[in-house]
Amino acid sequence: MEMKIGSIKLKQKVQIFFITFIAILLLTRAYVFQDISDEEILPSSTHNLNITVEFPLDAYYVEPFKHPQVSNSTKNKYDIIVITGASNNHFCPMKSLIYRLKALGLKNVGIVAYDLGFEKKNRKNFIHLAKLGYVTEFRVFNFSAYPSFWDLTLRKNKKNKGEYAWKVGMIAEVARDYPGKILVWMDAGNVGSEKYFTHLKDWMPEFHGFISPNSPGQAKEWIHPGVYDYFNDNHTLYDELNNCNAASLAFDTKISQIIIDDWYKCALNKECIAPPGSSRKNHRQDQALITYLVARRGISCRTNRSSLGVTTHRDHLCKEYNEKYEEKNRKSLGT
């Protein structure tokens, strides 16, 4: 009897060991190959990119500003163009983003970095990085080409941060200059993983050409009613939707250029991107409008950042990371 009981216990232990081994194997495979389950990636089930968004007849419009062009041979190197920009107070995190992207070693990813108001030494630093190939283009944003409410250099616009409309302008400029590419906007404090950039091209058709992680809250909390008044639309159609996350946006311009075009048209008109009565307490300017404009076409932002492989708001880590990177790469940086 004792031998029989012992045999049963041994059998149970073997079964438990086998089940544990299989579970660990599956988890290891998921980590190593970075598999994405259907439950984690949540593209919209219905969409209609052919919908036309009607703007008021008197809406202001100006073409995106033209910068000196890089050669077609340079453009053809890349499938993906990362766009980022910062003023002087975000110089550190923007440099950290550039270093992190360089460390990934992604040959098909180019970078267009914008100066929104660097002091002289920081501008020289980025010009140096551009010469070393850390960025494809380093551009100084031309606020004078756009409506005055965008201009971060004007004291009156400091509080509202130029309604974040300049971000839309940068994306529109690069979309015009790099047609047919996948464009990725990243706030200076972002961290993008190898997983994100590796899968991005394959994800795009499933996501209808637009990928952005969700952001806390619902549309009814962060889209001011004036947006719906501007477009003569019904807010109840959108109130329960997730917000998109304007810190991390990706567009396949072969599919979703029309979304960029409409977003840009809106950003040129303060009544659209920042309606009367709106503020950061009830409205999220660029984020509110991209959430609304993609929702008009049946696209919603339901996937979280970790599933996509994107981290936002890591500005506070920049100093330590930059110091370590520059110490390790002192020779190649020429410092």
PEWOVEN-V749398 format. One record per backbone hydrogen bond with DSSP energy under -1.0 kcal/mol. CO is the residue of the C=O (numbers start at 1). NH is the residue of the N-H. If there is no record, write none. Layout:
co	nh
CO	NH
CO	NH
//
This chain:
co	nh
1	5
2	6
3	7
4	8
5	9
6	10
7	11
8	12
9	13
10	14
11	15
12	16
13	17
14	18
15	19
16	20
17	21
18	22
19	23
20	24
21	25
22	26
23	27
24	28
25	29
26	30
27	31
28	32
29	33
37	41
48	51
56	59
71	75
72	76
74	77
75	78
79	182
80	110
81	184
82	112
83	186
84	114
86	116
87	90
88	91
90	94
91	95
92	96
93	97
94	98
95	99
96	100
97	101
98	102
99	103
100	104
102	105
106	109
108	79
108	80
110	82
111	136
111	137
112	84
113	139
114	86
115	141
119	123
120	124
121	125
122	126
123	127
124	128
125	129
126	130
127	131
128	132
129	134
130	133
137	113
139	115
141	143
142	145
143	146
147	150
148	151
151	154
154	157
155	158
157	162
160	163
161	164
162	165
165	169
166	170
167	171
168	172
169	173
170	174
171	175
172	176
173	177
174	178
178	181
181	253
182	81
183	251
184	83
185	249
187	190
189	314
191	311
193	197
194	198
195	199
196	200
199	203
200	204
203	207
204	209
205	208
207	210
209	252
211	250
217	243
218	221
218	222
219	223
222	284
224	227
225	229
226	230
227	231
228	233
234	237
235	238
235	239
238	241
239	220
241	219
243	215
245	248
247	187
249	185
250	211
251	183
252	255
252	256
256	259
256	260
257	261
258	262
259	263
260	264
261	265
262	266
263	267
264	268
266	269
269	272
269	273
270	274
275	278
279	282
279	283
284	287
284	288
285	289
286	290
287	291
288	292
289	293
290	294
291	295
292	296
294	299
295	298
297	48
303	214
304	308
305	309
305	310
309	193
311	191
314	317
315	318
317	321
318	322
319	323
320	324
321	325
322	326
323	327
324	328
325	329
329	333
330	335
//
